[in-house]
Structure formats: C-alpha cells, structure tokens
Amino acid sequence: MPTLILFSLLIYLGTLGITHTAHGGRFMTFRWICLAALVLISLLYWLMGRIPRRDPLGNHKTPSLVWAYLLATLGSVAVAQNHAYSGLRWLTHAMLILTFMIFLRGTFHSRTANQVLWILKGITLLLLLVSFFMPAPRTVYDNPYFRGAMGDSNSLGHVAMICALIFLHGAIVSQRIQWRLLHLGVALGATGILFFTWARSSMVGFLVGLVLLNFYYGLTRSFLAKSGAFLLICFLLASPLIQSEILEFVAKDREGKEQERSSQVLAVIKGDIFKKGPSFETVVETRTHLWSEAWEGFTQKPLLGWGFGANKDIEQEWSILPTSAGLVRDVTNDLLLTLEGSGLIGCLAYMALMICIFTQSLTRKQITRIRKNPNETLPMGEKPRIVTDRKEKGAERGRKNLEFIQETTRYHQQAIFYILSISLFALFQTDGSAFSAGSLISAIFWVCAGAAGALQAEAVVAERVSNRVEARGLMTDNRRVKRPQTADRRPATADLLKI
C-alpha cells in the first residue's frame, strides 16, 4: 500500500476514534474531510494503475456485487422522504465501501495487512487507555454502567470487543513469548472493560468472535482448557452472587438496583428463584418495539422504502449538519434498517453482499495449516527465523521455509479479518450500523471485509501458481528419456599400437 494512502487511512480512522469519544465534537466536520481525502487519493492511484484494477480471481464477483448493491440502494434515494439526508448518507457510504472493497482491494497483501492490524490495535488500545485513565465527566443522563471517555457505555463496549479479539488473536499466533504475554494481558484488560460496560450487543459480537477463534485454532481441544472452562461454568452456576449479577445484567434494570440485587440473592438462597425471580428482558426483547416499527414502515413502502438510512418517521426537511444524531429512529438492526429504508430491492442486494463477505473464510486445508503452525507467522512485523542447512541445499530450504511462513502468515491475517467482520456483522443486528461512514465501528467493518477478501484472492492465486509449477515439473520429468550409453566407436590406443 502506498505510504500516502496508509497515512490517509491512519488519519481517517484516528479522527473517527476521536469523534467516538465525548470530547470529539470539534472533529465532526473534519472526519468528512479525511474521508474525502482518502477516497480521492485511493481513486487517483487506482485510475493511474498504481493499484491493480483487475480482481486476482478473474471472476469480479465482489466488485460486481458492490456496484449492484450501490445501484439498488441508489433507487431508494430517488424516492426518499428526505432527499438531502438519504442522498448524503448514501454518498458517504458509497465512498467508504468503494474505497475498501474496490479501490484498495489490490493493496491488501501480507505486509499491508500487518500495517492495518497495527493501526487497529493502536487506535482501539489508545481509546481504552483514555477511557480508563481519563474518563469523561459524569452527567445527570449517565446510567450506572462504565462509559469511560465515550458518549455511552455501548460505544465503549464496541471498541473493547474489537480490541479484545485482535489482541487475543495476537496472543495465539505471536512467535515470541513476550509478544504473547503482552497480547494476552491487553486482551484480558479489554475483556474486563467490556464486562464493566455491560454492553450486551458487544458481548454478542464478542461471543461470535470467540466461537470463530475456537473454530479456526481449536482452543478447546486440550484437556486443560476444557477442564478450566468446565470449572468456570460450575463456579458461575454455583455462586448465588454471580447468578444475581447475571440476572441483573440481562434485565439491565436501572431502578432499585441494590434492592433488586439483594432480593435476587435471597431468592437463590431460598431456592425459589423460578417462582419469585424478576422478569428479565433479553437483548432481543428490549428491541422488539423498534423492530416492529421498522417492519411496519417496510409494509407501507415495500419496494424502494423511505430512503437510504431513513424511516417512516423522518422529517421532510433537514438542515445539513456535521452529524444527523436524533433525526431518525435507531433501528439497531441493519437488516430491518435496509428493509425500511431501501425496500425489498435494496435488502436483497445487501444480503447478497453480506453472503459474499461470509464466503471469505479459510478453506479446510488452510485451517489445518494454521492449527498445526499457530506460531509460524509474523503478525507483529517480526523477522522470520529461517533455519537452513548448508549440507542439504541450504538456500533452497531457506527459500521454501520463507515461503511457508509467508503463506501461513497470510492465512492468520485472513482469519482475524474474517473473524472481525463476522463479529461486527452480528453486532450490527443488535446495535450500531454498517451504513454510517462517520462511525469508527462501521469503518473497521469495511476495512476488515475488504482485507479478508483481498487476502483470500491472493491465497487462491498463489495456490494456482504453485499447482501450475508442480504440474510443469511433473511434465518435464515425464518427458525426460534416458539415452542408452553407446560404445565408443573410436579405436582404443592399444589397438592402434597393434596395427
């Protein structure tokens, strides 16, 4: 990736991180300038041929789906209830998705993926440190949950979820023990902050990420890990205090917190928790009224909807501002948001694009490779430790060893980008949205989706080239025919002396 593009990406994501906090009001306009600069620079490099335009796989599936999705949602802008709002939101969303899914697709190779991971780690970790050591002043609108320097606890939970997954992956694949311990410590700290926020939607995404990490790396295969998980579950089920905390977390009751906690503990001790326990609402049940209103809006305009990102309650006039907070209803579900805003046509295009992102997973052969070689990677920019043997063609062995490490590194990078994209997709079905170019979480989602697709394409191309080289080598070996050794027709020296 060119240095100018990488610097623009860093500035854009860093500005989004600042606006994610309670002190970022002054940077609301600057984030759009950063986005415009990133798109303009990426587009110029792409048009000049500095970035490969052709999809490495040759089928152009992902770019075609991106263009089809944008055209399908553009139709809802034409019939929008508020043309200014829907048009600007569609334009910024199109700028974001085109940049990471098409313009920069040819730059996401192994080295660039390391740099992007460094940027994501640095931004998320810095936001957590600022939230922990310099929290924003509390106001009368605050709830009892920890929000740090963010505007609300859910925003901090989203950042903590991403930070925990990235550093937990680093703890698994780092080559040196020092890096593993450092990553593990940060991952545990981010997980603790996540629990302090009590952000249920973030925990849903975090659990999805843990499931995918276990699927790729087989974390629960060892007897020790299974025993530890079993003992932890038994401790949670056997402790009345922990049970009361869990029930209070699910209920998320803001009134009479201490009284409810004591009553839950007494109910558990008495054994009648199922008779006198509180009626709690899950993460889905607390949002059903929002989803019902979104479905009602979809039934009124089922074909093209009320406008991209809008709903039936949006006002027809809107003064253009750096932020549109409070203008539309928070649906907290991207699928229903697309149905209500862009209608059935836009929703089908959105589902097709998401299915394409879901197919960017590793193959079974690649999963086996990273499970057998979890530390044969360079996630933190470390230099490969190549062991060669001069007596057995050391140069050739060193080259093959380096290629093996680079391929395994690419698989590890694709795994974490895919895990983040799927975890954020699950998050967007309960909170947040992937359609806001002014949101750090949305930008990280599209960065991860674009990087995972590009690394998948690079892996497929490398595998095809390797297969062709092996096939040519076999054909060459088969064509070689050993010539029979014929006797030398020239007379020997002894025969000439006899003559």
C-alpha positions as CSV (number, residue, x, y, z in Angstrom):
1,M,0.0,0.0,0.0
2,P,1.4,3.4,-0.9
3,T,2.6,5.5,2.1
4,L,0.3,8.3,1.3
5,I,-2.8,6.0,1.3
6,L,-1.7,4.4,4.5
7,F,-1.2,7.8,6.2
8,S,-4.6,8.9,5.0
9,L,-6.2,5.8,6.4
10,L,-4.5,6.4,9.7
11,I,-5.7,10.0,9.9
12,Y,-9.3,9.0,8.9
13,L,-9.6,6.1,11.5
14,G,-7.8,8.2,14.1
15,T,-10.3,11.1,13.6
16,L,-13.2,8.7,13.8
17,G,-11.7,7.4,17.1
18,I,-11.6,11.0,18.5
19,T,-15.2,11.6,17.4
20,H,-16.1,8.3,19.1
21,T,-15.4,10.0,22.5
22,A,-17.3,12.6,24.4
23,H,-14.7,15.2,23.5
24,G,-14.8,14.8,19.7
25,G,-17.4,17.4,18.9
26,R,-14.9,19.7,17.3
27,F,-13.8,17.0,14.8
28,M,-17.3,16.1,13.4
29,T,-16.7,18.1,10.2
30,F,-13.0,17.1,9.9
31,R,-13.8,13.4,9.7
32,W,-15.7,14.0,6.4
33,I,-12.7,15.9,5.1
34,C,-10.5,13.0,6.0
35,L,-12.8,10.5,4.3
36,A,-12.9,12.7,1.1
37,A,-9.1,12.9,1.1
38,L,-8.8,9.1,1.5
39,V,-11.2,8.4,-1.3
40,L,-9.6,10.9,-3.6
41,I,-6.1,9.6,-3.1
42,S,-7.2,6.0,-3.5
43,L,-9.2,6.8,-6.6
44,L,-6.3,8.6,-8.2
45,Y,-3.9,5.7,-7.5
46,W,-6.5,3.3,-8.8
47,L,-7.1,5.2,-12.1
48,M,-3.4,5.7,-12.7
49,G,-2.8,2.0,-12.5
50,R,-0.7,2.1,-9.4
51,I,-3.2,-0.2,-7.8
52,P,-4.3,-3.3,-9.7
53,R,-7.8,-2.9,-11.1
54,R,-8.4,-6.5,-12.0
55,D,-9.6,-8.9,-9.4
56,P,-6.9,-11.6,-8.9
57,L,-9.5,-14.3,-9.1
58,G,-10.6,-13.1,-12.5
59,N,-14.4,-13.5,-11.8
60,H,-15.0,-10.0,-10.5
61,K,-17.7,-11.3,-8.1
62,T,-17.1,-8.9,-5.3
63,P,-16.8,-5.7,-7.3
64,S,-19.9,-6.7,-9.3
65,L,-21.9,-7.2,-6.1
66,V,-20.7,-3.9,-4.7
67,W,-21.8,-2.0,-7.8
68,A,-25.1,-3.8,-7.8
69,Y,-25.7,-3.1,-4.1
70,L,-25.0,0.6,-4.6
71,L,-27.2,0.9,-7.6
72,A,-30.0,-0.9,-5.8
73,T,-29.9,1.4,-2.8
74,L,-29.5,4.5,-5.1
75,G,-33.0,3.8,-6.3
76,S,-34.3,4.4,-2.8
77,V,-32.6,7.8,-2.7
78,A,-34.6,8.9,-5.8
79,V,-37.9,8.3,-3.9
80,A,-36.7,9.3,-0.5
81,Q,-38.8,11.1,2.0
82,N,-35.8,13.4,2.8
83,H,-33.6,13.6,-0.3
84,A,-30.8,15.6,1.5
85,Y,-30.4,13.2,4.3
86,S,-30.7,10.0,2.2
87,G,-28.5,11.4,-0.6
88,L,-25.7,12.4,1.7
89,R,-25.8,9.2,3.7
90,W,-25.7,7.1,0.6
91,L,-22.9,9.2,-0.9
92,T,-20.6,8.8,2.2
93,H,-21.5,5.1,2.5
94,A,-20.6,4.6,-1.2
95,M,-17.3,6.4,-0.7
96,L,-16.5,4.2,2.2
97,I,-17.4,0.9,0.6
98,L,-15.9,1.7,-2.8
99,T,-12.6,2.6,-1.1
100,F,-12.1,-0.6,0.8
101,M,-13.9,-3.1,-1.4
102,I,-12.7,-2.0,-4.8
103,F,-10.1,0.8,-4.9
104,L,-7.8,-0.6,-2.2
105,R,-8.5,-4.2,-2.9
106,G,-5.3,-4.7,-4.8
107,T,-3.1,-3.3,-2.0
108,F,-4.2,-5.6,0.8
109,H,-1.3,-8.0,0.7
110,S,0.5,-9.6,3.6
111,R,2.7,-6.6,4.5
112,T,-0.2,-4.1,4.2
113,A,-2.4,-6.4,6.4
114,N,0.3,-6.2,9.2
115,Q,0.3,-2.4,8.9
116,V,-3.5,-2.2,9.1
117,L,-3.6,-4.5,12.1
118,W,-1.1,-2.3,13.8
119,I,-3.4,0.7,13.1
120,L,-6.4,-1.1,14.5
121,K,-4.6,-2.3,17.6
122,G,-3.1,1.2,18.3
123,I,-6.4,3.1,17.9
124,T,-8.6,0.7,20.0
125,L,-6.0,0.3,22.7
126,L,-5.5,4.1,22.9
127,L,-9.2,4.6,23.2
128,L,-9.4,2.1,26.0
129,L,-6.5,3.7,27.9
130,V,-8.0,7.2,27.5
131,S,-11.4,5.8,28.7
132,F,-9.8,4.1,31.7
133,F,-7.4,6.9,32.9
134,M,-9.2,10.0,31.6
135,P,-13.0,9.3,31.7
136,A,-15.4,12.0,30.7
137,P,-17.2,13.9,33.5
138,R,-20.4,12.2,34.5
139,T,-23.7,13.9,33.8
140,V,-27.3,13.6,35.0
141,Y,-28.1,11.5,31.9
142,D,-25.5,8.8,32.8
143,N,-26.5,5.3,33.7
144,P,-24.7,3.2,36.3
145,Y,-22.5,1.5,33.6
146,F,-19.0,2.4,32.8
147,R,-18.6,4.5,29.6
148,G,-15.1,6.0,30.1
149,A,-14.4,8.7,27.6
150,M,-17.2,7.6,25.3
151,G,-20.6,9.1,24.8
152,D,-22.3,5.9,26.2
153,S,-21.4,2.5,27.5
154,N,-22.3,0.7,24.3
155,S,-19.8,2.7,22.3
156,L,-17.1,1.8,24.7
157,G,-18.2,-1.9,24.6
158,H,-17.9,-2.0,20.8
159,V,-14.3,-0.7,21.0
160,A,-13.4,-3.1,23.8
161,M,-14.8,-6.0,21.8
162,I,-12.7,-5.3,18.8
163,C,-9.6,-4.7,20.9
164,A,-10.1,-7.9,22.9
165,L,-10.5,-10.0,19.7
166,I,-7.5,-8.6,17.9
167,F,-5.1,-8.9,20.9
168,L,-6.5,-12.4,21.8
169,H,-5.6,-13.5,18.2
170,G,-2.2,-11.9,18.6
171,A,-1.7,-13.9,21.8
172,I,-2.4,-17.1,19.9
173,V,-0.2,-16.6,16.8
174,S,2.7,-14.5,18.1
175,Q,6.0,-16.1,17.7
176,R,7.8,-14.8,20.8
177,I,6.6,-15.5,24.3
178,Q,7.0,-11.8,25.2
179,W,4.5,-10.8,22.5
180,R,2.1,-13.5,23.6
181,L,2.1,-12.3,27.2
182,L,1.7,-8.7,26.1
183,H,-1.2,-9.5,23.8
184,L,-2.8,-11.7,26.4
185,G,-2.6,-9.0,29.1
186,V,-4.2,-6.4,26.8
187,A,-6.9,-8.9,25.7
188,L,-7.8,-9.6,29.3
189,G,-7.9,-5.9,30.2
190,A,-10.1,-5.2,27.2
191,T,-12.4,-8.0,28.1
192,G,-12.7,-6.7,31.7
193,I,-13.6,-3.2,30.3
194,L,-16.2,-4.9,28.1
195,F,-17.9,-6.5,31.1
196,F,-17.8,-3.2,33.1
197,T,-19.7,-1.5,30.2
198,W,-22.5,-4.2,30.4
199,A,-23.0,-3.7,26.6
200,R,-25.0,-6.8,25.7
201,S,-24.8,-6.3,22.0
202,S,-21.0,-6.0,22.2
203,M,-20.9,-9.3,24.2
204,V,-22.9,-11.0,21.5
205,G,-20.3,-10.0,18.9
206,F,-17.5,-11.0,21.3
207,L,-19.0,-14.4,21.8
208,V,-19.3,-14.8,18.0
209,G,-15.6,-13.9,17.7
210,L,-14.6,-16.5,20.4
211,V,-16.6,-19.2,18.6
212,L,-14.8,-18.4,15.3
213,L,-11.4,-18.3,17.1
214,N,-12.1,-21.7,18.6
215,F,-13.2,-23.0,15.2
216,Y,-10.0,-21.8,13.4
217,Y,-7.5,-22.6,16.1
218,G,-9.2,-25.4,18.2
219,L,-8.7,-23.6,21.5
220,T,-10.8,-26.1,23.5
221,R,-9.1,-29.3,22.1
222,S,-6.8,-29.6,25.1
223,F,-7.9,-31.3,28.2
224,L,-6.7,-28.5,30.4
225,A,-8.7,-25.9,28.5
226,K,-11.8,-28.0,28.7
227,S,-11.3,-28.6,32.4
228,G,-10.9,-24.9,33.1
229,A,-14.0,-24.0,31.1
230,F,-16.0,-26.7,32.9
231,L,-14.8,-25.4,36.4
232,L,-15.6,-21.8,35.4
233,I,-19.1,-22.7,34.4
234,C,-19.7,-24.7,37.6
235,F,-18.5,-21.8,39.6
236,L,-20.8,-19.4,37.9
237,L,-23.8,-21.8,38.4
238,A,-23.0,-22.5,42.0
239,S,-22.5,-18.9,43.1
240,P,-25.7,-17.0,44.1
241,L,-23.9,-13.7,43.9
242,I,-22.7,-14.4,40.4
243,Q,-26.2,-15.5,39.4
244,S,-27.7,-12.3,40.7
245,E,-25.2,-10.3,38.7
246,I,-26.0,-12.2,35.6
247,L,-29.7,-11.8,36.0
248,E,-29.3,-8.1,36.7
249,F,-27.1,-7.8,33.6
250,V,-29.7,-9.4,31.4
251,A,-32.5,-7.4,33.0
252,K,-30.5,-4.2,32.9
253,D,-32.8,-2.7,35.4
254,R,-31.8,0.9,36.3
255,E,-34.2,1.5,39.2
256,G,-33.8,0.0,42.6
257,K,-30.5,-1.7,41.6
258,E,-29.3,-2.6,45.2
259,Q,-32.8,-3.7,46.3
260,E,-33.2,-6.0,43.3
261,R,-29.7,-7.5,43.8
262,S,-30.4,-8.4,47.4
263,S,-33.8,-9.8,46.6
264,Q,-32.3,-12.0,43.8
265,V,-29.6,-13.3,46.2
266,L,-32.2,-14.2,48.8
267,A,-34.3,-15.8,46.2
268,V,-31.4,-18.0,45.1
269,I,-30.6,-18.9,48.6
270,K,-34.2,-19.9,49.4
271,G,-34.4,-22.0,46.3
272,D,-37.4,-20.2,44.8
273,I,-35.7,-18.2,42.1
274,F,-38.0,-19.6,39.5
275,K,-41.1,-18.6,41.5
276,K,-40.1,-15.1,42.8
277,G,-37.3,-14.1,40.4
278,P,-37.5,-10.9,38.4
279,S,-38.9,-11.0,34.9
280,F,-35.9,-10.0,32.7
281,E,-35.7,-9.0,29.1
282,T,-33.1,-10.3,26.7
283,V,-31.0,-8.3,24.2
284,V,-33.6,-9.2,21.6
285,E,-36.8,-8.5,23.6
286,T,-35.7,-5.0,24.6
287,R,-35.5,-4.1,20.9
288,T,-38.7,-5.7,19.6
289,H,-40.7,-2.5,19.6
290,L,-38.1,-0.8,17.4
291,W,-38.1,-3.7,15.1
292,S,-41.9,-3.8,14.9
293,E,-41.9,-0.1,13.9
294,A,-39.3,-0.8,11.2
295,W,-41.4,-3.7,9.9
296,E,-44.5,-1.5,9.8
297,G,-42.6,1.1,7.8
298,F,-41.5,-1.6,5.4
299,T,-45.0,-2.8,4.8
300,Q,-46.1,0.7,3.8
301,K,-43.4,1.1,1.2
302,P,-42.1,-2.4,0.4
303,L,-40.4,-1.9,-2.9
304,L,-38.0,1.0,-2.6
305,G,-38.5,2.1,1.0
306,W,-38.4,5.6,2.6
307,G,-34.9,6.5,1.5
308,F,-31.5,5.1,2.2
309,G,-30.9,5.1,6.0
310,A,-34.3,6.7,6.7
311,N,-37.5,5.5,8.2
312,K,-41.2,6.4,8.0
313,D,-40.9,9.0,10.9
314,I,-38.2,11.1,9.3
315,E,-38.9,14.8,8.7
316,Q,-39.1,16.0,5.1
317,E,-36.8,19.0,5.7
318,W,-33.3,18.8,7.3
319,S,-30.6,21.4,7.6
320,I,-27.2,19.8,6.6
321,L,-25.1,19.4,9.8
322,P,-21.9,17.5,10.6
323,T,-24.0,14.9,12.4
324,S,-27.5,13.6,12.0
325,A,-28.0,12.3,15.5
326,G,-31.6,12.2,16.6
327,L,-33.0,12.7,13.1
328,V,-34.0,9.1,12.5
329,R,-35.1,6.2,14.8
330,D,-32.4,3.9,16.0
331,V,-33.5,0.6,14.5
332,T,-30.5,-1.4,15.9
333,N,-30.7,-3.9,13.2
334,D,-29.1,-3.5,9.7
335,L,-31.4,-6.0,8.0
336,L,-34.6,-4.2,9.1
337,L,-32.9,-0.8,8.5
338,T,-32.3,-1.8,4.9
339,L,-35.8,-3.2,4.5
340,E,-37.4,0.0,5.8
341,G,-35.0,2.4,4.1
342,S,-34.2,0.8,0.8
343,G,-37.1,-1.7,0.4
344,L,-37.0,-5.2,-0.8
345,I,-34.7,-4.4,-3.7
346,G,-32.1,-2.9,-1.6
347,C,-32.4,-5.6,1.1
348,L,-31.8,-8.4,-1.5
349,A,-28.7,-6.6,-2.7
350,Y,-27.5,-6.1,0.8
351,M,-28.0,-9.8,1.6
352,A,-26.1,-10.8,-1.5
353,L,-23.1,-8.6,-0.5
354,M,-23.2,-10.0,3.1
355,I,-23.2,-13.6,1.8
356,C,-20.2,-12.8,-0.3
357,I,-18.4,-11.5,2.8
358,F,-19.4,-14.7,4.7
359,T,-17.8,-16.8,2.0
360,Q,-14.4,-15.2,2.6
361,S,-13.5,-17.8,5.2
362,L,-10.4,-20.0,5.1
363,T,-10.6,-23.4,3.5
364,R,-10.4,-26.7,5.4
365,K,-6.8,-27.1,4.2
366,Q,-5.8,-23.7,5.3
367,I,-7.5,-24.1,8.7
368,T,-5.4,-27.3,9.2
369,R,-2.3,-25.4,8.3
370,I,-2.8,-22.7,10.9
371,R,-3.8,-25.2,13.6
372,K,-0.6,-27.2,13.1
373,N,1.5,-24.0,12.8
374,P,-0.1,-21.4,15.1
375,N,3.2,-19.5,15.7
376,E,4.7,-19.7,12.2
377,T,3.7,-16.2,11.5
378,L,4.8,-12.6,11.6
379,P,1.8,-10.7,13.0
380,M,3.9,-8.0,14.7
381,G,6.4,-7.4,11.9
382,E,9.0,-9.8,13.3
383,K,11.8,-11.1,11.1
384,P,11.5,-14.7,10.1
385,R,13.8,-17.1,11.8
386,I,14.9,-19.3,9.0
387,V,16.9,-22.4,9.8
388,T,19.0,-23.7,6.9
389,D,21.4,-26.5,6.4
390,R,24.3,-25.8,4.1
391,K,25.0,-29.5,3.6
392,E,21.4,-30.1,2.2
393,K,20.9,-27.2,-0.2
394,G,20.5,-24.5,2.5
395,A,19.5,-21.8,0.1
396,E,16.6,-23.8,-1.4
397,R,15.5,-24.9,2.0
398,G,15.6,-21.3,3.3
399,R,13.5,-20.1,0.4
400,K,10.9,-22.7,0.9
401,N,10.8,-22.0,4.6
402,L,10.3,-18.3,4.0
403,E,7.5,-19.0,1.5
404,F,5.9,-21.3,4.0
405,I,6.0,-18.7,6.8
406,Q,4.6,-16.0,4.4
407,E,1.7,-18.2,3.3
408,T,0.9,-19.2,6.9
409,T,1.1,-15.5,7.9
410,R,-1.4,-14.6,5.2
411,Y,-3.8,-17.3,6.5
412,H,-3.6,-16.0,10.0
413,Q,-4.2,-12.4,8.8
414,Q,-7.2,-13.6,6.7
415,A,-8.6,-15.4,9.8
416,I,-8.6,-12.3,12.1
417,F,-10.0,-10.0,9.5
418,Y,-12.8,-12.5,8.8
419,I,-13.4,-13.0,12.5
420,L,-13.8,-9.3,13.0
421,S,-16.0,-8.8,10.0
422,I,-18.4,-11.6,11.1
423,S,-18.4,-10.4,14.7
424,L,-19.2,-6.9,13.7
425,F,-22.0,-8.2,11.4
426,A,-23.5,-9.9,14.4
427,L,-23.1,-6.7,16.4
428,F,-24.9,-4.7,13.7
429,Q,-28.0,-6.9,14.1
430,T,-28.5,-5.7,17.7
431,D,-26.8,-2.2,17.8
432,G,-24.9,0.2,15.6
433,S,-24.9,0.1,11.8
434,A,-22.5,-0.6,8.9
435,F,-24.0,2.2,6.8
436,S,-22.5,5.1,8.7
437,A,-19.2,6.4,7.3
438,G,-18.8,8.6,10.3
439,S,-18.7,5.7,12.7
440,L,-15.4,4.1,13.7
441,I,-17.1,0.6,14.1
442,S,-18.6,0.8,10.6
443,A,-15.3,1.8,9.0
444,I,-13.4,-1.0,10.8
445,F,-16.1,-3.5,9.5
446,W,-15.5,-2.5,5.8
447,V,-11.7,-2.4,6.3
448,C,-11.8,-6.0,7.6
449,A,-14.2,-7.2,4.9
450,G,-12.1,-5.7,2.1
451,A,-8.8,-7.1,3.6
452,A,-10.3,-10.6,4.1
453,G,-11.5,-10.7,0.6
454,A,-8.2,-9.5,-0.9
455,L,-6.1,-11.9,1.2
456,Q,-8.4,-14.8,0.1
457,A,-7.9,-13.8,-3.5
458,E,-4.1,-13.6,-3.0
459,A,-4.1,-17.1,-1.4
460,V,-6.1,-18.6,-4.3
461,V,-3.8,-17.1,-6.9
462,A,-0.7,-18.3,-5.0
463,E,-2.2,-21.8,-4.8
464,R,-2.9,-21.8,-8.5
465,V,0.6,-20.7,-9.4
466,S,2.1,-23.4,-7.1
467,N,-0.1,-26.0,-8.7
468,R,0.9,-24.9,-12.2
469,V,4.6,-25.0,-11.3
470,E,4.3,-28.5,-9.8
471,A,2.3,-29.7,-12.9
472,R,5.0,-28.3,-15.2
473,G,7.7,-30.0,-13.2
474,L,5.9,-33.4,-13.4
475,M,5.5,-33.0,-17.2
476,T,9.2,-32.2,-17.6
477,D,10.2,-35.2,-15.5
478,N,8.0,-37.5,-17.6
479,R,9.4,-36.2,-20.9
480,R,12.9,-36.8,-19.9
481,V,14.1,-40.0,-21.6
482,K,17.4,-41.5,-20.6
483,R,19.6,-42.1,-23.6
484,P,21.3,-45.5,-23.8
485,Q,25.1,-45.5,-23.4
486,T,26.6,-46.4,-26.7
487,A,30.1,-47.8,-27.1
488,D,32.8,-45.5,-28.3
489,R,33.4,-46.3,-31.9
490,R,36.9,-44.7,-31.9
491,P,39.6,-47.4,-31.6
492,A,41.5,-47.6,-28.4
493,T,45.1,-46.6,-28.1
494,A,46.2,-50.3,-27.6
495,D,44.5,-51.3,-30.8
496,L,46.2,-48.6,-32.8
497,L,49.7,-49.7,-31.5
498,K,48.9,-53.2,-32.5
499,I,48.2,-52.1,-36.0
